[in-house]
Amino acid sequence: MSKINAFARRDRFNGVFAISATGVDYNLFSVDQNGTITSNGPLDFTTKPTYSFDLNYTSSDNTVFTETVNLNLLDTLTSNAEITSEETLSLNIPASTFSSTATYAGLNTGGTYSITGTDANYFSVDGNGAVTSTQSLLQINKSSFDFNLVYSASGGRQHTEYVNVAITEALQGTSDMIADESGQVKIFIDSLVNLSGFASRDGSQGSYAISQIGPDYSKFYINSDGNIMSVGALDFSSQATYSFDLIYTASDGRRYTETVNLSLNDTLNSTANLTAVESQSLNISAATLASTSTYAGLNSGGSYSLTGNDASKFSIDSSGNITSTQTLLTSEKSQYQFNVIYNAGIGKQHIENVTLDLIETLSGSSTITAVESNQINIANSVTEKIHRFAERDGFSGSFRINNSGNDYDKFTVLSDGTIRSNGSLDYSTQQSYSFDLI
């Protein structure tokens, strides 16, 4: 710019330099009163290799000299990128983020990408220039990462972009946990890496709470040790997955929310506690044993069998329905235990441990045949079920015939349960009688 400088010297630099507010590039540069021009920011060859603007000098007598400046950049084949990201388990940076490298690669196709530098082992780059972290990037471990993204073109030409990734603290995260179904499931706070890292940076001066939203929050609580416990048993066959939010409120009021997704493993064992009324023939449908039914539904084509202390008193069909093989009475046995086994192949056997509690029946029926007579007596042992009920009560109660129906007035019951007709019963007059004994 020798011409404008010569003009200014003749004016003994008593005038003023200024960049004319015309053209496309004037706002990218500034000039001081010595005529020194400075760019207002970095200039990158790969982004824009040429610039043009007008430089004015207004002399002390208000004469204006204008010189057009055409600036051509040389490619130094280096650039810088500053990236900020929230801490994460996996960071993905698109190739377009590295604009300098992307532009150079676009002008020099067919090259290859590589990563070098201090933290190169934390990242990988694919054939298109997209960068991915190879491990979790957590602020508790490291808050800044430096690496070089290198693009090697033909002829030994190589472009290097110096990259700095600054990690900021996250205020939310997700943890996918797995546990065996159990009478009580425990999740250690330390296993929630992101949340425990946040709490550690707070000096663990804050507090934990389970957010009261979602379908499963009520199934968990925080115990005195600060770890998460299930309120009760978690059974794979009843519910295989759970989700809830755990919140840590820091000492400065910030809140970190961790979504916990818990998946249960099927341990292939379950327990069923059933109650039934004593019966001459007891039927238990396959659907009643939910755990076995669910497993069989997921592993079709298997076979059922029974084992255990009382297995001989029951049978099971090919669909998993169970039937007693004999009369089940509380007077003989009030609890039965057996195992329902579903075998779906080698290593795939589900066992449900069944406990069946019998309760006393409060109703029954007896069909009695007698020869016509002037008076018929029915021994108390004939009405077997009510007799056993009275026997278990030590005969401390009383018998009576219910005053309902057509035939109740034709019979009387004695104190020991013996039934006696109130007169003769003649086959030719009436062949059958019905009444309720209480």
C-alpha positions as CSV (number, residue, x, y, z in Angstrom):
1,M,0.0,0.0,0.0
2,S,2.9,2.3,-0.9
3,K,0.7,4.9,-2.7
4,I,-1.6,5.7,0.2
5,N,1.3,5.7,2.6
6,A,3.2,8.1,0.4
7,F,0.2,10.4,0.3
8,A,-0.1,10.3,4.1
9,R,3.6,11.0,4.5
10,R,3.3,14.1,2.3
11,D,0.5,15.2,4.7
12,R,2.9,14.4,7.6
13,F,0.2,11.9,8.8
14,N,-2.0,14.8,10.0
15,G,-5.0,13.1,8.5
16,V,-7.1,10.1,9.3
17,F,-7.1,6.5,8.0
18,A,-10.5,4.7,7.7
19,I,-11.9,1.6,6.0
20,S,-14.6,2.5,3.5
21,A,-18.0,1.0,4.4
22,T,-18.4,-0.5,1.0
23,G,-18.0,-4.0,-0.5
24,V,-18.4,-7.3,1.2
25,D,-15.3,-7.5,3.4
26,Y,-14.9,-4.0,4.9
27,N,-16.4,-5.1,8.3
28,L,-13.8,-7.8,8.7
29,F,-10.9,-5.4,9.2
30,S,-9.9,-2.4,11.3
31,V,-7.2,0.3,10.8
32,D,-5.4,2.4,13.4
33,Q,-4.0,6.0,12.9
34,N,-0.7,4.6,11.8
35,G,-2.3,2.9,8.9
36,T,-1.8,-0.6,10.3
37,I,-4.7,-2.9,9.2
38,T,-5.8,-5.7,11.5
39,S,-8.4,-8.4,10.9
40,N,-11.3,-8.4,13.4
41,G,-11.1,-12.2,13.8
42,P,-9.3,-15.3,12.5
43,L,-8.9,-15.7,8.7
44,D,-8.9,-19.2,7.4
45,F,-7.8,-20.1,3.9
46,T,-10.2,-23.0,3.7
47,T,-13.1,-20.9,4.6
48,K,-12.3,-17.8,2.5
49,P,-9.0,-17.4,0.6
50,T,-9.4,-13.8,-0.7
51,Y,-10.7,-10.5,0.7
52,S,-11.2,-7.1,-0.8
53,F,-11.9,-3.6,0.8
54,D,-11.1,0.1,0.3
55,L,-8.7,2.0,2.6
56,N,-9.3,5.8,2.8
57,Y,-6.9,8.5,4.0
58,T,-8.5,11.9,4.6
59,S,-5.7,14.6,4.7
60,S,-5.6,17.7,6.8
61,D,-7.1,19.7,3.9
62,N,-9.9,17.1,3.6
63,T,-8.5,15.5,0.4
64,V,-9.5,11.8,0.3
65,F,-7.1,9.2,-1.1
66,T,-8.6,5.7,-1.7
67,E,-6.6,2.5,-2.2
68,T,-8.3,-0.8,-2.9
69,V,-6.7,-3.6,-0.9
70,N,-6.9,-7.2,-2.3
71,L,-5.7,-9.7,0.3
72,N,-4.8,-13.3,-0.7
73,L,-4.3,-15.8,2.1
74,L,-1.8,-18.6,2.1
75,D,-3.0,-22.0,3.4
76,T,-1.0,-22.9,6.5
77,L,-2.8,-26.3,6.5
78,T,-3.7,-25.8,10.2
79,S,-6.8,-24.6,12.0
80,N,-8.4,-24.6,15.5
81,A,-11.7,-25.8,16.7
82,E,-13.2,-25.1,20.2
83,I,-16.1,-27.5,21.1
84,T,-18.2,-27.5,24.2
85,S,-20.2,-30.6,25.2
86,E,-22.2,-31.7,28.2
87,E,-20.6,-34.8,29.9
88,T,-21.9,-37.9,28.3
89,L,-21.4,-41.7,28.0
90,S,-20.8,-41.3,24.2
91,L,-20.0,-38.1,22.3
92,N,-20.6,-37.9,18.6
93,I,-19.2,-35.0,16.6
94,P,-20.3,-34.7,13.0
95,A,-17.6,-34.0,10.4
96,S,-19.3,-30.7,9.5
97,T,-18.4,-29.4,13.0
98,F,-14.7,-29.3,11.9
99,S,-15.4,-26.7,9.1
100,S,-11.8,-26.1,8.2
101,T,-11.0,-29.8,7.8
102,A,-14.3,-30.5,6.0
103,T,-13.6,-27.7,3.5
104,Y,-10.1,-28.9,2.9
105,A,-11.2,-32.5,2.4
106,G,-13.9,-31.3,0.0
107,L,-11.3,-29.6,-2.1
108,N,-8.9,-32.5,-1.8
109,T,-11.0,-35.7,-2.1
110,G,-9.7,-39.2,-1.7
111,G,-7.7,-38.6,1.5
112,T,-7.8,-40.3,4.9
113,Y,-8.5,-39.1,8.5
114,S,-6.6,-39.8,11.6
115,I,-6.4,-38.5,15.2
116,T,-3.2,-37.6,17.1
117,G,-2.3,-35.6,20.2
118,T,-2.6,-35.7,23.9
119,D,-6.1,-37.2,24.2
120,A,-6.2,-39.1,20.9
121,N,-7.0,-42.4,22.7
122,Y,-10.3,-40.9,23.9
123,F,-11.6,-40.6,20.3
124,S,-11.9,-42.3,17.0
125,V,-12.6,-40.9,13.5
126,D,-14.5,-42.7,10.7
127,G,-13.9,-42.5,6.9
128,N,-16.1,-39.5,6.6
129,G,-14.4,-37.4,9.3
130,A,-17.0,-37.9,12.0
131,V,-15.4,-38.2,15.5
132,T,-16.8,-40.4,18.3
133,S,-15.6,-40.8,21.9
134,T,-14.2,-44.3,22.7
135,Q,-15.3,-44.0,26.3
136,S,-17.4,-41.9,28.7
137,L,-16.4,-38.3,29.0
138,L,-17.2,-37.3,32.5
139,Q,-16.2,-34.0,34.2
140,I,-15.3,-35.9,37.4
141,N,-12.5,-37.6,35.4
142,K,-11.4,-34.8,33.0
143,S,-12.9,-31.5,32.1
144,S,-11.0,-30.8,28.8
145,F,-9.7,-32.9,26.0
146,D,-7.2,-32.0,23.3
147,F,-6.5,-33.8,20.1
148,N,-5.5,-33.2,16.5
149,L,-7.8,-34.1,13.6
150,V,-5.5,-34.9,10.6
151,Y,-6.6,-35.1,7.0
152,S,-3.9,-36.6,4.7
153,A,-4.4,-35.8,1.0
154,S,-2.4,-37.1,-2.0
155,G,1.1,-35.9,-2.6
156,G,1.9,-35.7,1.1
157,R,-0.4,-32.8,1.7
158,Q,-1.8,-32.8,5.3
159,H,-4.3,-30.6,7.0
160,T,-4.3,-30.5,10.8
161,E,-7.1,-29.1,13.0
162,Y,-6.3,-28.6,16.6
163,V,-9.4,-29.5,18.6
164,N,-10.2,-28.7,22.2
165,V,-13.4,-30.3,23.7
166,A,-14.5,-28.6,27.0
167,I,-16.9,-30.8,29.1
168,T,-19.6,-29.1,31.1
169,E,-21.5,-30.6,33.9
170,A,-24.7,-32.5,33.1
171,L,-27.8,-32.1,35.1
172,Q,-29.6,-35.2,33.8
173,G,-28.6,-38.7,32.8
174,T,-29.8,-42.2,32.3
175,S,-28.6,-45.5,33.8
176,D,-29.7,-48.9,32.5
177,M,-29.4,-51.4,35.4
178,I,-29.9,-55.2,35.5
179,A,-30.7,-57.3,38.6
180,D,-32.0,-60.8,39.4
181,E,-35.6,-61.0,40.4
182,S,-35.5,-61.2,44.2
183,G,-37.4,-60.8,47.4
184,Q,-35.8,-57.4,47.6
185,V,-33.6,-55.7,45.0
186,K,-30.8,-53.2,45.9
187,I,-29.3,-50.6,43.7
188,F,-26.1,-49.0,45.0
189,I,-25.9,-45.2,44.4
190,D,-22.2,-45.6,43.4
191,S,-23.3,-47.7,40.4
192,L,-25.1,-44.7,39.0
193,V,-21.9,-43.2,37.7
194,N,-23.1,-39.8,36.4
195,L,-25.2,-39.0,39.4
196,S,-22.6,-40.1,42.0
197,G,-20.0,-38.0,40.1
198,F,-22.2,-35.0,40.4
199,A,-22.8,-35.6,44.1
200,S,-19.0,-36.1,44.6
201,R,-18.2,-32.8,43.0
202,D,-20.8,-31.3,45.5
203,G,-18.9,-33.0,48.3
204,S,-22.0,-35.2,48.9
205,Q,-23.5,-32.3,50.8
206,G,-26.9,-32.5,49.1
207,S,-29.8,-35.0,49.4
208,Y,-31.4,-37.8,47.4
209,A,-35.0,-38.3,46.6
210,I,-37.1,-40.5,44.3
211,S,-39.3,-38.3,42.1
212,Q,-42.9,-39.1,42.6
213,I,-43.8,-39.3,38.9
214,G,-44.1,-42.3,36.5
215,P,-45.6,-45.7,37.1
216,D,-42.9,-47.3,39.3
217,Y,-41.6,-44.7,41.8
218,S,-43.7,-46.2,44.6
219,K,-42.0,-49.5,44.2
220,F,-38.6,-48.1,45.5
221,Y,-37.2,-46.1,48.4
222,I,-33.9,-44.8,49.6
223,N,-32.6,-46.7,52.7
224,S,-30.6,-45.3,55.6
225,D,-27.3,-46.1,53.8
226,G,-28.4,-43.9,50.9
227,N,-28.9,-46.8,48.5
228,I,-32.1,-47.7,46.5
229,M,-34.2,-50.6,47.7
230,S,-37.3,-52.2,46.2
231,V,-40.3,-51.9,48.5
232,G,-41.0,-55.6,48.2
233,A,-40.3,-58.5,46.0
234,L,-39.7,-57.9,42.3
235,D,-40.7,-60.9,40.1
236,F,-39.8,-61.2,36.4
237,S,-43.0,-62.9,35.6
238,S,-45.1,-60.1,37.1
239,Q,-43.1,-57.2,35.7
240,A,-39.8,-57.4,33.9
241,T,-38.8,-53.7,33.6
242,Y,-39.1,-50.7,35.9
243,S,-38.3,-47.0,35.4
244,F,-38.1,-44.1,37.9
245,D,-36.2,-40.8,38.4
246,L,-33.7,-40.3,41.2
247,I,-33.0,-36.7,42.1
248,Y,-29.9,-35.3,43.8
249,T,-30.4,-31.7,45.1
250,A,-26.9,-30.1,45.5
251,S,-25.9,-27.8,48.4
252,D,-26.2,-24.8,46.0
253,G,-29.8,-25.8,45.0
254,R,-29.0,-27.4,41.6
255,R,-30.9,-30.6,40.8
256,Y,-29.5,-33.6,39.0
257,T,-32.1,-36.1,37.7
258,E,-31.0,-39.6,36.8
259,T,-33.6,-41.8,35.1
260,V,-33.0,-45.4,36.3
261,N,-34.2,-48.2,33.9
262,L,-34.1,-51.5,35.7
263,S,-34.4,-54.8,33.9
264,L,-34.9,-58.0,35.8
265,N,-33.3,-61.3,35.0
266,D,-35.6,-64.4,35.2
267,T,-33.9,-66.7,37.7
268,L,-36.2,-69.5,36.5
269,N,-37.6,-69.9,40.0
270,S,-40.7,-68.5,41.4
271,T,-43.1,-69.0,44.3
272,A,-46.9,-69.3,44.3
273,N,-49.1,-69.3,47.5
274,L,-52.6,-70.5,46.7
275,T,-55.7,-70.9,48.9
276,A,-58.6,-73.2,48.0
277,V,-61.7,-74.6,49.6
278,E,-61.5,-78.3,50.5
279,S,-63.0,-80.4,47.7
280,Q,-63.5,-83.8,46.3
281,S,-61.8,-82.6,43.1
282,L,-59.7,-79.4,43.0
283,N,-58.7,-77.8,39.7
284,I,-56.0,-75.1,39.4
285,S,-55.9,-73.4,36.0
286,A,-52.5,-72.8,34.3
287,A,-53.1,-69.1,34.3
288,T,-53.1,-69.2,38.2
289,L,-49.4,-69.9,38.1
290,A,-48.5,-66.6,36.4
291,S,-44.7,-67.1,36.5
292,T,-44.8,-70.6,34.8
293,S,-47.5,-69.4,32.4
294,T,-45.4,-66.4,31.3
295,Y,-42.3,-68.5,30.9
296,A,-44.1,-71.2,28.9
297,G,-45.6,-68.5,26.7
298,L,-42.1,-67.3,25.9
299,N,-40.7,-70.8,25.4
300,S,-43.4,-72.8,23.7
301,G,-43.2,-76.5,23.0
302,G,-42.1,-77.6,26.4
303,S,-43.5,-80.1,28.8
304,Y,-45.0,-79.9,32.4
305,S,-44.3,-82.2,35.4
306,L,-44.8,-82.2,39.1
307,T,-42.3,-83.0,41.9
308,G,-42.2,-82.4,45.7
309,N,-43.7,-83.7,48.9
310,D,-47.3,-83.8,47.7
311,A,-46.9,-84.2,44.0
312,S,-48.6,-87.6,44.0
313,K,-51.9,-85.9,45.1
314,F,-52.0,-83.9,41.9
315,S,-51.7,-84.3,38.2
316,I,-50.9,-81.8,35.4
317,D,-51.9,-81.8,31.8
318,S,-50.0,-80.7,28.7
319,S,-51.4,-77.2,29.0
320,G,-50.3,-76.7,32.6
321,N,-53.7,-77.2,34.3
322,I,-53.5,-79.0,37.6
323,T,-56.1,-81.4,39.1
324,S,-56.1,-83.2,42.5
325,T,-56.0,-87.0,42.2
326,Q,-58.0,-87.4,45.4
327,T,-60.3,-85.7,47.8
328,L,-58.6,-82.8,49.6
329,L,-60.0,-82.3,53.1
330,T,-58.7,-80.0,55.9
331,S,-59.5,-82.7,58.4
332,E,-56.8,-84.8,56.8
333,K,-54.2,-82.2,55.7
334,S,-54.5,-78.4,55.6
335,Q,-51.4,-77.6,53.5
336,Y,-49.9,-79.2,50.4
337,Q,-46.5,-78.4,48.7
338,F,-45.3,-79.4,45.3
339,N,-43.3,-78.0,42.4
340,V,-44.5,-77.2,38.9
341,I,-41.7,-77.8,36.4
342,Y,-41.8,-76.5,32.8
343,N,-39.0,-78.0,30.7
344,A,-38.3,-76.1,27.5
345,G,-35.1,-77.9,26.6
346,I,-31.5,-78.3,27.9
347,G,-30.7,-75.6,30.4
348,K,-34.2,-74.1,30.1
349,Q,-36.2,-75.4,33.1
350,H,-38.6,-73.2,35.1
351,I,-39.6,-74.3,38.6
352,E,-42.5,-72.8,40.5
353,N,-42.7,-73.8,44.2
354,V,-46.4,-74.0,45.1
355,T,-47.9,-73.9,48.6
356,L,-51.6,-74.7,48.7
357,D,-53.5,-73.9,51.8
358,L,-56.9,-75.6,52.2
359,I,-59.7,-73.8,54.0
360,E,-62.7,-75.5,55.5
361,T,-65.8,-75.7,53.3
362,L,-69.1,-74.4,54.8
363,S,-71.4,-76.2,52.4
364,G,-71.8,-79.6,50.9
365,S,-74.4,-82.1,49.7
366,S,-75.3,-85.7,50.5
367,T,-77.3,-88.1,48.4
368,I,-78.9,-90.9,50.5
369,T,-80.9,-93.9,49.6
370,A,-83.2,-95.6,52.1
371,V,-86.0,-98.2,52.0
372,E,-89.6,-96.9,52.6
373,S,-90.5,-97.3,56.3
374,N,-92.7,-96.1,59.1
375,Q,-89.8,-94.1,60.4
376,I,-86.4,-93.6,58.7
377,N,-83.2,-92.8,60.7
378,I,-80.2,-91.4,59.0
379,A,-77.0,-91.8,61.1
380,N,-74.9,-88.7,61.6
381,S,-71.9,-90.4,59.9
382,V,-73.9,-90.5,56.6
383,T,-73.9,-86.7,56.3
384,E,-70.1,-87.0,56.2
385,K,-69.0,-83.4,55.6
386,I,-71.2,-81.7,58.2
387,H,-70.4,-84.4,60.6
388,R,-66.6,-83.8,60.2
389,F,-67.2,-80.1,60.6
390,A,-69.0,-80.7,63.9
391,E,-66.3,-83.1,64.9
392,R,-63.6,-80.5,64.5
393,D,-65.7,-78.2,66.6
394,G,-65.9,-80.9,69.3
395,F,-69.7,-81.1,68.8
396,S,-69.9,-77.8,70.8
397,G,-72.5,-76.3,68.4
398,S,-76.0,-77.4,67.5
399,F,-77.7,-79.0,64.5
400,R,-81.0,-77.8,63.0
401,I,-83.0,-78.3,59.8
402,N,-83.5,-75.1,57.8
403,N,-87.1,-74.0,57.6
404,S,-87.1,-73.7,53.8
405,G,-88.1,-75.9,50.9
406,N,-90.9,-78.4,50.6
407,D,-89.7,-81.2,52.8
408,Y,-88.1,-79.6,55.9
409,D,-91.1,-80.3,58.1
410,K,-91.0,-84.0,57.4
411,F,-87.7,-84.5,59.4
412,T,-86.2,-83.8,62.7
413,V,-82.5,-83.7,63.7
414,L,-81.3,-84.9,67.1
415,S,-78.5,-83.2,69.1
416,D,-75.9,-85.7,67.8
417,G,-76.8,-85.0,64.1
418,T,-78.9,-88.1,63.6
419,I,-81.9,-87.3,61.3
420,R,-85.3,-88.9,61.9
421,S,-88.4,-88.8,59.7
422,N,-91.4,-87.4,61.5
423,G,-93.6,-90.2,60.2
424,S,-93.7,-92.9,57.6
425,L,-92.2,-92.4,54.2
426,D,-94.0,-94.3,51.5
427,Y,-92.4,-94.7,48.0
428,S,-95.8,-94.7,46.3
429,T,-96.6,-91.3,47.8
430,Q,-93.2,-89.6,47.3
431,Q,-90.0,-91.0,46.0
432,S,-87.5,-88.2,46.9
433,Y,-87.0,-85.6,49.6
434,S,-84.8,-82.6,49.9
435,F,-83.9,-80.3,52.8
436,D,-80.9,-78.4,54.3
437,L,-79.2,-79.5,57.4
438,I,-77.4,-76.8,59.3
